[in-house]
Amino acid sequence: MHRIRPASGPGSSLALATVLLLASALPMAAQWSTVAQIPPAGRYDDVFFLDAQNGWTVNSEGFVYHTTDGGTLWDPMAFLPSYLRCVEFISPLEGFCGGLNGTFYHTNDGGANWTDIAPNIQPTIEGICGLSAPTPDVIYGCGIWSSPAYVIRSTDGGNTWDHIDLSLQASALVDIHFLSADTGFVSGKGPGPDEEGIILYTTDGGQNWTEVYSTGVPYEYVWKLQSPDSGAHLFASIQANPNQGDTRFVRSLDRGASWTDTIISNLYYYVQAIGFLTPQLGWTGGDNALLETTDGGTTWDPIYIGQGYNRFFRINDSTAFLTGQRLYHYTTDLPTAMAEPLPTLEAHTFTATPTLTAGPLTIAVDLLQDTWMKVYVLGADGRLLRTLYDARATTGAHRFDTDLSALPAQPLVILLHTNHGQQVVRVVLK
């Protein structure tokens, strides 16, 4: 950091005045900051603005917050007994909130009171991870990150809902983004056994879906979908297989007809969120490193503002919000400042011992909150070798003892995936 020191001697006052005048003429540099008024949580999974003033954010503890001044002040609006994954409003009063554990909420008073409408949808849904309302009448939702894969659709403003089963084309769905009432995308992971990250595309309101992109790597997700300009440029994040050893993102320059992936780094970063303010300026990240590009994704640099990133929401070409363990705000009205990396605070305690083993392995998980829990053993090629757990799990200690001696010697990834995200322990099988 460069600091300007006051000069001494003749002419110093004039020199200092000149420096200050020039500095005052410079534009304020854009910067991320933490929304201090909102308390930390396991994770804020979504934020949505109906316009530049009215916004809502939801978190893993079940709280809904609302702002009416563009995000300066936030009021706690409601508590819902669920992990809240997504939120979307179609008017200042009417909105929807997707939860886990089979919940899907509706409000008609701006978020003060909510009703669980999941029982009205058949077949039964496990929850909703993503919402997209291209018009006030046409609303889509998708789920669920832990499986199964389905889309729900309303064409009457949320009064009735259709269920679209996508289990033949996907094993899990995370996000949904519609450009119009009929044309849109869902992201997640494909069917087994490899479960590669995928994007599916529809032009008929979700009746038929075509795979337009696959990562080609086992056990990956295409996590979030985003556009800064109504679909002219589309971006998607990849939650990569930890054994792949790199970090990638996906983009489309033809309104989603075709997609290409680009390497961000030859190092592995855990990524879920992605968002572009303009086609050139964007961010992606997942734990304590937020990767930033200013050239449309050709080069990226890590910056540090928080951790646990999940949803990016663009307000306009100078303002955005990002969710994580806190809510983060990007604006051009803040002076430049440097931040140091924060220590990664994992949502749950997770160990695997010993890390060098001839076969016997003990995995210990201490869950800080009820969650869906997946515990997988991934091989050196990234493929799933063993499923140790894949079901709902309660708060507290869980232990898994397994013997991997029948497998060939190789580096392994022991993967814990919960509602809060993904954690990894690396083990060498000798």
PETA-V596197 format. One line per field, one symbol per residue. psi: psi as a letter, one per 40 degrees, with the letter a starting at -180 (. if undefined). A space follows every 50 residues. Layout:
psi: ???
This chain:
psi: hhhhihiiahedddddddddddddeiihiiiiihhddhiiidhhdiihhd aedhiiiiieeeihiiiefeedhhhhdihhgihhdiihieiddhiihhia ffihiiiefeediihhedeehiihieihdiihgdiddhhiiiiideiahi iihhefeediiihhhfedeieiidihhhdaddhaiiibiaiiedfihihi hieffediihheiidehigiihciiiheffedhiiiihgihdedeihiii iheffediiiihhdieihhhhdiihhdiedhiiiidbehhhhiefeedii ihihdaifidhhhhdaeehiihiadahihhieeiihiiiihiihhidihh ihiiehiedhhhhhhhheiiihhhhihhadeeihdhhdhgiiiihahhhh hihedeiihihihhhhhadeahihhhihh.
